[in-house]
């Protein structure tokens, strides 16, 4: 398209040229030609429609329009064209107004085409993917992205923000999606493919169709929520009627492939083991192929809504064929182990299952009869023949199941009703020692319950049942009530027996024997046909309740006794005195005297608790034997049980206290102090090691002899033994001391303490050995040494050596550590150091006195010599 230019010379001013008539006439003629050309082009462009059904055709149309209108617009912008228009405008030509209207239309349509191309181009990539992309990618990415881009076009475009523009575009997109599905789901090739691949194709196709609609409505909400005043209120039927229909066809195709796959899966090798004729497997496969063969040769498009009736007939025939085949295969495959409805028993459940399958194929045949043209076909006749064969097999199966059940029930039920109510697990029923191990169990056979359920369902199925079975079924509530109460009673009995220890079992032997006697009736005599079952349950329960009450009372008393014994066992028999006068610790004798004093107080409390135990046992005696003597033969073993417990508690009391004392001995916490003293000619401890060991042994003995305060009971009673007179008016009291003191655990702990204290004292004695280097201070005979020096009259240097030695001793002693803590003893070295210093000072004084005397003698001698001379 090219604008024809005028043949006149346009050089010169516009105002001058506009006054030349020949020029104006020539330009006007040319402008008339332009106006006709532009009007014709605009008219042609407005009439143009997309060449194709898809959305890309609409983009191509706008591109073509934009190219054409752009070419004209660019020519209008040329300087010579613009000068022509200016000259005509200056000449005030009447034609100018009409030309300006045409030029304004050109600009408007060009801007629209330009705007539409710009915004529609943003959709192009998504539309290309829609027609060429993979199914999964189209569903998950392309369609959501396309709708999002359409939303942006609607909000920002000046022309595609109206229904008359957007709805046709959406229809074209819907057509494109439909065309894609038709191309992917090609029935001519689909049924010849692998079933799994075919299922994938129709599944993806259906997902694409559904995603298109889902994303559309999501975008509707987004447009509304964006604040845009123009909502998407388009005609949904125009957009989705066809795609919805195609989605339903895809679902039906998927169902066809699913059923076909299931039918093929039925023909597994294991089927040959349950079918009478394994060769029929090939025949069954052939029949499945016949069922799906009509799908491969359709004479119409199943995706076309105009063919909906024809497609419905094809699906109806497929469903009827499939139901007969599936029912037949289900029946054959599950003959040995039919699937049961919830709570159905095995036999009646199997019959119900068979009948339900029969009803399914019966409904199929009825529908075939209603549509005569289906039953009249060859396939219809085949289906009817299959129906008759399967129906016959099902009837034979039901009759066999029923007769086998009836014969078994008539034989078994009388035997089951003769069972006793209870069974017992222990063979030594009479042994008291094993009483706790005797467990009763409910002897109600599950087969009775099964017969009851079978009978009820058989009657619901309209089948006659044996009279005895009907009678038992009518008594179901009674049997359930009896079994429930018997189970609760037995649970209570076993819980009660578990509550009792062996001593309590022996104590309550009479009561247990009585309960045993009552329970024996359910184990030996009463059967499920007996009339006294209810009375038996009541009598057992009452006896158990009575015994429960007694056991609880005994347990309360036992807990009271155990509490006293725990208090005795937890007593601390070595309460050590705290340091007095600041850091000053008690001496060894004071320490052990204080421990002994505290023990005396604790023993009084323990004996009071011990003395209260017999009265509690007498209380048990009153409840069990109705006496209060403390010497009931019925309680002899119970007295012995508690006496043994008391022995264990006292033994544990002594062992634990000795262990605590031993730990105290070994701990590095001083509790008492002793002194290191000079006992010429030795350095020793005070008290000495022997005395401390004796004190330790005595403390251990005092601890063990605490048990002398616990008097033993007379045999078979809880009464304390009175003092016995022995030889030479000796009074003997029987206590727990003789047994506890001989316990290996007690002896072991006592020996361990003695050894540890001995080691400690040896270590402290070894500590004193370093003081032996000063033994000249106190071991030397001072008088002899001084006499010898006086006789020898040594030089002053000799005296100086002696004096220096004793002065050094005095100085070293002042620097020694005067306190040594080792384990639980603090050794005070100050007395020893003081004694050494005193002795050294005494030596210094004596040596000084001797030196003075010798010096005076020498002075006098010199004086005499001077006088003589």
PyMOL commands that set and color helices and strands:
alter all, ss='L'
color gray80, all
select helices_A, chain A and resi 14-17+21-47+55-76+79-90+95-132+135-156+163-184+187-190+195-225+236-266+269-273+280-296+305-333+346-370+372-375+378-417+435-437+446-460+467-474+476-499+502-507+509-525+533-569+588-625+633-666+689-709+727-729+737-740+744-774+776-779+782-792+796-815+830-868
alter helices_A, ss='H'
color red, helices_A
select strands_A, chain A and resi 422-424+440-442+586-587+672-679+682-686+724-725+731-732+819-822+825-828
alter strands_A, ss='S'
color yellow, strands_A
deselect
rebuild
show_as cartoon
